[in-house]
Amino acid sequence: MNVAIVNAKRTDSVKATTRKEERLESTDYIGPGRVLEVRGKQALISAADHKAWALMALGYDYEPNVGDVLLVIGKQQSWYVIGVIEGSGELKWTVPHDLEINAPRGEIRLSAAQGISLRTPNLDLVSKKLRVVASSLIERFVNVQRTISDALDVHAGRVRVNVERAHRITAGRILHRAEGDVKLNGRKIHLG
């Protein structure tokens, strides 16, 4: 007897859920919907106490997470996601060829809480003035070539240079000045 009642309740619950989904799928709707489940390019949306599967129809690649609030539009069996209201998923922009971003009368600012990563085989930076401000800088290169047409000024608390092989300096004139001792240590020192 108890088992029959439990089964009846479950059947009623399934029927009620099915009726809610049918009501949402048979009416015109545009508005917010919360993501309950994601399967590939479709998301199960809960909107106005109803549920329906909606196809992602954004102009960009967005991977929604459960709990996101999306802008959905639909009627009967056709439901589409056309916007993101509150999202926590990953957004990807993919273009088949070149991409150009212009701000002819302003600035372009990029900010991220955890970091910005650039990956490309070639990177060109062209600017009248380049400022880099950081608490630490780590550079790793195979070869470096710098051409400075005027002056190079370095202000540092300490300077340490470790060279595994040869260290060669060529200049029209060399001036080293120290307030304290000057030490030269080598197996042989050639002067002149």
N, C-alpha and C positions, 0 to 999 in steps of 0.2 A: 504494500500500500504506500509506504513512504517513498519507495523507489519510483512508483508511478507519479507521485506528486512532484518529485524532483525533476523527472524527465519532462513533465508537463510545463514546469516553470522554465526549464532550459529551452523548450520548444517555443514558448511564448516570447522569451528574450530574443531568440534568433529571429522569430517572425517580426518582432518590433524593430529590431535592427534593420532587417530587410526592408520593412516599410519606410523607415527613415531614409535609407539609401534611395529607394524608389521615388520618394517625394522630392529629394534634392535633384535627382536625375531627370525629373519630369517638369521642372520649373526653370524659368529664366533667373539667372543669378549673376551678380557681379559684386564682389566684396572680398573681405578677408577670409582666409581659411587656414586652419592650423594643420601642420603635417603630422600624420599619425604613423605613416609607414612610407618607405621609399623602395621602389623596384625599378632599377635602370633609369629610364627617362620619365617615369610616372611616379606620382605621389598620391597617397591616399589622404584626402583632405576632409577635415571636419569643419563644416560651416553651417551656422544657424541650426545646430543640433542635428545635422544630417552628415552623411558621408558619401564621397564619390572619388573615383580615380580620375586624376587630372594629368594631362600631358604637359611637360615643360615646353613652353612656347615663348621663351625669352629670346632677345636678340644677342645673348651671350650665354656661355656655358656656366650654369650654376648648379652645384650639387647640394640640394637641401638636406638638412638634418631634421630628425624628429623634434617637434616643438617649434620649428620655424613658422612664422605667420606670412603667408603668401597672398598676393592678389589673384583671385581666380574668377573666371567667367565661364558660364556654361549653360547648357540646356539639354535635357533628356540624357542621351548617352555621350555627348560631346562636351568635355570639360578641359579647360586649358589654364595653365599658370602664366599670367602676363606681367607679373611684377613681384618684387620682394619688399615686404613691409618691415618685418623684423627677421633678419636672417643670421645664422651662425655657420652656414656652409661655406664651401670653397668656391670662389669665383674665378673663372678662366676666360681670357679673351684670346681668341685664335683668329688670325687673319690669313688668307691664302698667300699674300705677297707682302708688299711694303706697308708700314704703318707710320704715319706722320702725325705728331701732336703739335699744334701751334697755339701760342698766346700772343698775338701781335701787339696787344696793348697792355700786357700784364706779365705776371710771373707764373711759373709752373712749380708747385710745391708737392713733394711726396713725403709722407710721414708714415711710420709703422712702429708699433709698440715693441716688436721683437726683432726687427731688422729688415734690410733691403738687400737682395741678392741679384747681381747682374751676371749672366753667363752668355758669352758670345765669342766667336773666334777673333773678332776685331772690334776694338773700341776706340773711337776718336772723340777727344774733348777739345773744342775750339772755343776760346774765350779771351777777352781782353784782360780779365783779372780772375785768378783762381785762388780761392781761399779754402784751406782745409783746417778744421778745428777738431781735435780729438784728444782724449786723455792718453791714448797710446796708439802707436802706428806700427804695424808689422808688414813688411814687404818681402816677398820672395820672388826672385827672378832668375832666369838662366843667364841672360846678358842684359846689360843696361848701357845705353848711350845717351848722354845729355849734352846739349849744345846751348851755352849761355853766351849771348853776344856782348853783354856788359859786365855785370858784377854778380858775385855769389857771396852773400853774407850769412854766416852761421853763428848764432848765439846759443851756447850750450853750457850747462853746469859741468859736464864731463864729456870727453870724446874718446872713444876707444875704437881702434881699427885693427882687426885681425885679418891678415892676408896669408893664405896657405903657401902661395908661391911668390912671384916677384911683385914688388911695390915700386913703381916708377913714377917720379914727379918731374915734369919738364916745365920750366918757366923762364921768362926773360930775366927775372930776378927773384930770389927767395929770401925772405926775412922771417926769422924765428926769434921771438923775444919772450923771455921768461922772467918773472919776478924772483923765482927761487932757483933751485939747481936745474941743470940740464944734464941728462945722463944718456950716453951712447954705449950700447952693449952689443958686441958682436965678436965673432971669431977673428975677423980682420976688418979694419976701418981704413979706407983709402981716402986720403985728402989730396986735392990738387989734380 
